[in-house]
Amino acid sequence: MGNYDNVISYSEVKGYWRPLEGANPYDGEIGNVSSGTECKMEFRCQLQRVDAVKTIIKAIHPYEEPIINVIPLL
């Protein structure tokens, strides 16, 4: 962005989840609340690359349902 690339920040967060019937959890058991330390990553990309970035994240992320928030910057 601008005169920079490879701009990223991350923080360790505490996450909670409960897999429901039909889920294939990476961690935890169906019906039970689990918790763990997770890494939250934030980075920027060009708008026209959002779909490609989401595809890459889903291909390499170990969770069945990674949380991906796309927030346009004006």
Backbone as JSON Lines, residues from 0, in Angstrom:
{"i":0,"aa":"M","n":[0.86,-1.15,0.0],"ca":[0.0,0.0,0.0],"c":[0.91,1.22,0.0]}
{"i":1,"aa":"G","n":[0.65,2.12,-0.89],"ca":[1.55,3.25,-1.01],"c":[2.93,2.77,-1.44]}
{"i":2,"aa":"N","n":[3.93,3.14,-0.7],"ca":[5.31,2.72,-0.99],"c":[5.75,1.53,-0.14]}
{"i":3,"aa":"Y","n":[4.78,0.75,0.37],"ca":[5.09,-0.42,1.2],"c":[4.32,-1.63,0.7]}
{"i":4,"aa":"D","n":[4.91,-2.8,0.92],"ca":[4.16,-4.04,0.72],"c":[4.47,-4.96,1.89]}
{"i":5,"aa":"N","n":[3.87,-6.14,1.9],"ca":[4.06,-7.1,2.98],"c":[3.76,-6.49,4.35]}
{"i":6,"aa":"V","n":[2.71,-5.67,4.42],"ca":[2.32,-5.02,5.67],"c":[1.35,-5.94,6.4]}
{"i":7,"aa":"I","n":[1.7,-6.32,7.62],"ca":[0.87,-7.24,8.4],"c":[1.06,-6.97,9.88]}
{"i":8,"aa":"S","n":[0.03,-7.21,10.65],"ca":[0.16,-7.19,12.1],"c":[-0.58,-8.41,12.63]}
{"i":9,"aa":"Y","n":[-0.17,-8.86,13.81],"ca":[-0.85,-10.0,14.41],"c":[-0.86,-9.84,15.92]}
{"i":10,"aa":"S","n":[-1.8,-10.52,16.55],"ca":[-1.86,-10.53,18.0],"c":[-2.41,-11.88,18.45]}
{"i":11,"aa":"E","n":[-1.98,-12.3,19.62],"ca":[-2.52,-13.54,20.19],"c":[-3.81,-13.19,20.91]}
{"i":12,"aa":"V","n":[-4.85,-13.99,20.67],"ca":[-6.15,-13.77,21.29],"c":[-6.65,-15.09,21.87]}
{"i":13,"aa":"K","n":[-7.58,-15.0,22.79],"ca":[-8.22,-16.18,23.36],"c":[-9.5,-16.41,22.57]}
{"i":14,"aa":"G","n":[-9.67,-17.6,22.01],"ca":[-10.85,-17.91,21.21],"c":[-11.69,-19.0,21.87]}
{"i":15,"aa":"Y","n":[-13.0,-18.96,21.64],"ca":[-13.93,-19.96,22.15],"c":[-14.79,-20.44,20.99]}
{"i":16,"aa":"W","n":[-15.16,-21.71,20.98],"ca":[-16.01,-22.25,19.92],"c":[-16.68,-23.53,20.4]}
{"i":17,"aa":"R","n":[-17.83,-23.83,19.8],"ca":[-18.54,-25.09,20.06],"c":[-18.94,-25.68,18.72]}
{"i":18,"aa":"P","n":[-18.32,-26.76,18.32],"ca":[-18.7,-27.41,17.08],"c":[-20.11,-28.01,17.2]}
{"i":19,"aa":"L","n":[-20.92,-27.81,16.19],"ca":[-22.28,-28.36,16.16],"c":[-22.31,-29.62,15.31]}
{"i":20,"aa":"E","n":[-23.41,-30.34,15.38],"ca":[-23.58,-31.56,14.57],"c":[-23.27,-31.26,13.11]}
{"i":21,"aa":"G","n":[-22.54,-32.13,12.48],"ca":[-22.17,-31.96,11.08],"c":[-20.82,-31.28,10.9]}
{"i":22,"aa":"A","n":[-20.28,-30.72,11.99],"ca":[-18.97,-30.06,11.91],"c":[-17.86,-31.11,11.91]}
{"i":23,"aa":"N","n":[-16.72,-30.72,11.39],"ca":[-15.52,-31.55,11.41],"c":[-14.42,-30.71,12.07]}
{"i":24,"aa":"P","n":[-14.47,-30.59,13.41],"ca":[-13.57,-29.64,14.08],"c":[-12.11,-30.02,14.01]}
{"i":25,"aa":"Y","n":[-11.28,-29.01,13.81],"ca":[-9.83,-29.17,13.88],"c":[-9.43,-29.47,15.32]}
{"i":26,"aa":"D","n":[-10.13,-28.84,16.26],"ca":[-9.86,-29.0,17.68],"c":[-11.19,-28.98,18.41]}
{"i":27,"aa":"G","n":[-11.33,-29.75,19.46],"ca":[-12.56,-29.78,20.23],"c":[-13.45,-30.93,19.81]}
{"i":28,"aa":"E","n":[-14.59,-31.02,20.5],"ca":[-15.54,-32.11,20.26],"c":[-16.92,-31.54,20.0]}
{"i":29,"aa":"I","n":[-17.7,-32.25,19.2],"ca":[-19.06,-31.85,18.87],"c":[-19.85,-31.61,20.16]}
{"i":30,"aa":"G","n":[-20.5,-30.46,20.25],"ca":[-21.36,-30.14,21.38],"c":[-20.66,-29.56,22.6]}
{"i":31,"aa":"N","n":[-19.33,-29.56,22.62],"ca":[-18.59,-29.05,23.78],"c":[-17.9,-27.73,23.44]}
{"i":32,"aa":"V","n":[-17.97,-26.78,24.39],"ca":[-17.28,-25.52,24.22],"c":[-15.79,-25.74,24.47]}
{"i":33,"aa":"S","n":[-14.98,-25.27,23.56],"ca":[-13.53,-25.37,23.68],"c":[-12.95,-23.95,23.68]}
{"i":34,"aa":"S","n":[-11.7,-23.85,24.08],"ca":[-11.02,-22.56,24.04],"c":[-9.55,-22.8,23.74]}
{"i":35,"aa":"G","n":[-8.9,-21.75,23.29],"ca":[-7.48,-21.85,23.01],"c":[-6.92,-20.52,22.57]}
{"i":36,"aa":"T","n":[-5.61,-20.47,22.52],"ca":[-4.93,-19.28,22.04],"c":[-4.89,-19.32,20.52]}
{"i":37,"aa":"E","n":[-5.27,-18.22,19.91],"ca":[-5.28,-18.13,18.46],"c":[-4.47,-16.92,18.02]}
{"i":38,"aa":"C","n":[-4.11,-16.89,16.77],"ca":[-3.37,-15.77,16.19],"c":[-4.32,-15.01,15.27]}
{"i":39,"aa":"K","n":[-4.58,-13.76,15.6],"ca":[-5.42,-12.89,14.76],"c":[-4.49,-12.08,13.88]}
{"i":40,"aa":"M","n":[-4.72,-12.16,12.57],"ca":[-3.86,-11.46,11.62],"c":[-4.65,-10.38,10.89]}
{"i":41,"aa":"E","n":[-4.0,-9.25,10.68],"ca":[-4.59,-8.16,9.93],"c":[-3.59,-7.72,8.87]}
{"i":42,"aa":"F","n":[-4.1,-7.57,7.66],"ca":[-3.24,-7.11,6.58],"c":[-4.07,-6.4,5.53]}
{"i":43,"aa":"R","n":[-3.41,-5.74,4.64],"ca":[-4.07,-5.0,3.57],"c":[-3.79,-5.65,2.23]}
{"i":44,"aa":"C","n":[-4.77,-5.55,1.36],"ca":[-4.56,-5.97,-0.03],"c":[-5.44,-5.1,-0.92]}
{"i":45,"aa":"Q","n":[-5.14,-5.11,-2.17],"ca":[-5.94,-4.35,-3.12],"c":[-7.3,-5.0,-3.27]}
{"i":46,"aa":"L","n":[-8.33,-4.18,-3.46],"ca":[-9.7,-4.67,-3.54],"c":[-9.86,-5.77,-4.59]}
{"i":47,"aa":"Q","n":[-9.24,-5.63,-5.72],"ca":[-9.39,-6.62,-6.78],"c":[-8.74,-7.97,-6.43]}
{"i":48,"aa":"R","n":[-7.98,-8.04,-5.34],"ca":[-7.33,-9.29,-4.94],"c":[-8.02,-9.97,-3.75]}
{"i":49,"aa":"V","n":[-9.1,-9.4,-3.24],"ca":[-9.76,-9.94,-2.06],"c":[-10.2,-11.39,-2.27]}
{"i":50,"aa":"D","n":[-10.84,-11.7,-3.38],"ca":[-11.31,-13.07,-3.62],"c":[-10.15,-14.06,-3.67]}
{"i":51,"aa":"A","n":[-9.05,-13.69,-4.31],"ca":[-7.88,-14.57,-4.37],"c":[-7.28,-14.78,-2.99]}
{"i":52,"aa":"V","n":[-7.22,-13.71,-2.19],"ca":[-6.67,-13.81,-0.83],"c":[-7.55,-14.73,0.02]}
{"i":53,"aa":"K","n":[-8.87,-14.58,-0.06],"ca":[-9.77,-15.45,0.69],"c":[-9.59,-16.91,0.29]}
{"i":54,"aa":"T","n":[-9.42,-17.17,-0.98],"ca":[-9.19,-18.54,-1.46],"c":[-7.91,-19.12,-0.87]}
{"i":55,"aa":"I","n":[-6.86,-18.32,-0.83],"ca":[-5.59,-18.78,-0.27],"c":[-5.72,-19.06,1.22]}
{"i":56,"aa":"I","n":[-6.37,-18.15,1.95],"ca":[-6.55,-18.36,3.4],"c":[-7.29,-19.66,3.65]}
{"i":57,"aa":"K","n":[-8.39,-19.89,2.94],"ca":[-9.17,-21.12,3.14],"c":[-8.39,-22.37,2.79]}
{"i":58,"aa":"A","n":[-7.48,-22.27,1.83],"ca":[-6.69,-23.44,1.41],"c":[-5.64,-23.82,2.45]}
{"i":59,"aa":"I","n":[-5.1,-22.83,3.18],"ca":[-4.0,-23.14,4.1],"c":[-4.4,-23.1,5.57]}
{"i":60,"aa":"H","n":[-5.55,-22.55,5.89],"ca":[-5.97,-22.43,7.29],"c":[-6.43,-23.79,7.8]}
{"i":61,"aa":"P","n":[-6.01,-24.18,9.02],"ca":[-6.39,-25.5,9.52],"c":[-7.85,-25.61,9.96]}
{"i":62,"aa":"Y","n":[-8.51,-24.5,10.25],"ca":[-9.89,-24.57,10.74],"c":[-10.85,-24.82,9.59]}
{"i":63,"aa":"E","n":[-11.93,-25.51,9.91],"ca":[-12.98,-25.78,8.93],"c":[-13.65,-24.48,8.46]}
{"i":64,"aa":"E","n":[-13.83,-23.53,9.38],"ca":[-14.49,-22.26,9.09],"c":[-13.63,-21.1,9.59]}
{"i":65,"aa":"P","n":[-12.59,-20.7,8.84],"ca":[-11.81,-19.55,9.32],"c":[-12.66,-18.28,9.27]}
{"i":66,"aa":"I","n":[-12.44,-17.4,10.24],"ca":[-13.15,-16.12,10.26],"c":[-12.36,-15.14,9.41]}
{"i":67,"aa":"I","n":[-13.01,-14.61,8.38],"ca":[-12.38,-13.66,7.48],"c":[-13.28,-12.43,7.42]}
{"i":68,"aa":"N","n":[-12.75,-11.31,7.88],"ca":[-13.47,-10.04,7.81],"c":[-12.8,-9.17,6.76]}
{"i":69,"aa":"V","n":[-13.58,-8.68,5.81],"ca":[-13.06,-7.78,4.79],"c":[-13.63,-6.4,5.1]}
{"i":70,"aa":"I","n":[-12.73,-5.47,5.4],"ca":[-13.15,-4.12,5.79],"c":[-12.55,-3.13,4.8]}
{"i":71,"aa":"P","n":[-13.35,-2.55,3.91],"ca":[-12.82,-1.59,2.94],"c":[-12.31,-0.33,3.65]}
{"i":72,"aa":"L","n":[-11.18,0.15,3.21],"ca":[-10.63,1.41,3.72],"c":[-10.88,2.48,2.67]}
{"i":73,"aa":"L","n":[-11.47,3.55,3.09],"ca":[-11.8,4.64,2.16],"c":[-10.76,5.73,2.22]}
